[in-house]
Amino acid sequence: SSSGQNGIQLLLAAEQEAQHIVNAARTAKQARLKQAKDEAEKEIAEFRTQVEAEFQRKLSESSGDSGANVKRLEHETDAKIHHLKTEASRISPEIVSLLLRHVTTVKN
């Protein structure tokens, strides 16, 4: 009976040790999952920062191009305005003469 009791005691001790091992493994697994999640969130934040920086760089480059386009359009617009003013001043005397002739002519 003593050896049976000893066997039961050994079996209970082994079961208890196995439970401790399982609990330790669970705790280690949860810790590793948390660490993996933290690492993934850090990588995501770094990636997001890189993508945002690239987006801002491209945005500033295209804004620079836009600025160049605006300057080019302003130059072209100024040239067209100058051309129109030149043409208007060239034909202005003819227009004034034509209008005066039509206003002062009396028809029956």
C-alpha positions in Angstrom: 0.0 0.0 0.0 2.9 2.2 0.7 4.3 1.8 -2.8 0.8 2.5 -4.2 0.7 5.7 -2.1 4.2 6.6 -3.3 3.1 6.0 -6.9 0.0 8.2 -6.4 2.1 10.9 -4.8 4.6 10.8 -7.7 1.8 10.9 -10.2 0.2 13.9 -8.4 3.6 15.7 -8.3 4.2 15.0 -12.0 0.8 16.3 -12.8 1.4 19.4 -10.8 4.8 19.9 -12.5 3.2 19.4 -15.9 0.5 22.1 -14.9 3.3 24.5 -14.0 5.1 23.9 -17.3 1.8 24.4 -19.2 1.1 27.7 -17.3 4.7 28.9 -17.9 4.3 28.1 -21.6 1.0 30.0 -21.8 2.5 33.0 -20.0 5.6 32.9 -22.4 3.2 32.6 -25.4 1.1 35.6 -24.2 4.3 37.6 -23.6 5.6 36.8 -27.1 2.3 37.6 -28.7 2.3 41.0 -26.9 5.9 41.6 -28.0 5.0 40.7 -31.6 2.0 43.0 -31.6 4.1 45.9 -30.2 6.8 45.3 -32.8 4.2 45.2 -35.6 2.6 48.4 -34.4 6.1 50.0 -34.3 6.8 48.9 -37.9 3.4 50.1 -39.0 4.1 53.5 -37.4 7.5 53.7 -39.1 6.0 52.7 -42.5 3.2 55.2 -42.1 5.8 57.9 -41.3 7.8 56.9 -44.4 4.7 57.0 -46.7 3.6 60.3 -45.3 7.1 61.8 -45.8 7.1 60.5 -49.4 3.6 61.9 -50.0 4.7 65.3 -48.6 7.8 65.3 -50.8 5.8 64.5 -53.9 3.2 67.1 -52.9 5.9 69.8 -52.5 7.5 68.8 -55.8 4.2 69.0 -57.7 3.5 72.3 -55.9 6.8 73.5 -57.2 5.8 72.5 -60.7 2.5 74.3 -60.1 4.4 77.4 -59.0 6.4 77.3 -62.2 3.2 76.8 -64.2 1.6 79.8 -62.4 4.6 82.0 -63.3 4.6 80.8 -66.9 0.8 81.5 -67.2 1.3 84.9 -65.6 4.0 85.7 -68.1 1.9 84.6 -71.0 -1.1 86.5 -69.7 1.0 89.7 -69.3 2.3 89.2 -72.9 -1.3 88.9 -74.2 -2.5 91.9 -72.2 0.4 94.0 -73.6 -0.5 92.8 -77.1 -4.2 93.7 -76.7 -3.3 97.1 -75.4 -0.9 97.7 -78.3 -3.6 96.7 -80.8 -6.2 98.7 -79.1 -4.1 101.9 -79.1 -3.2 101.2 -82.8 -6.8 101.0 -84.0 -8.4 103.4 -81.4 -8.3 106.5 -83.7 -10.0 104.6 -86.5 -12.8 103.3 -84.1 -13.3 106.8 -82.6 -13.5 108.3 -86.1 -16.0 105.6 -87.2 -18.2 106.1 -84.2 -18.2 109.9 -84.6 -19.1 109.6 -88.3 -22.1 107.3 -87.4 -23.2 109.5 -84.5 -23.1 112.7 -86.4 -24.6 111.4 -89.7 -28.4 112.2 -89.9 -30.5 109.9 -92.0 -34.0 110.7 -93.1 
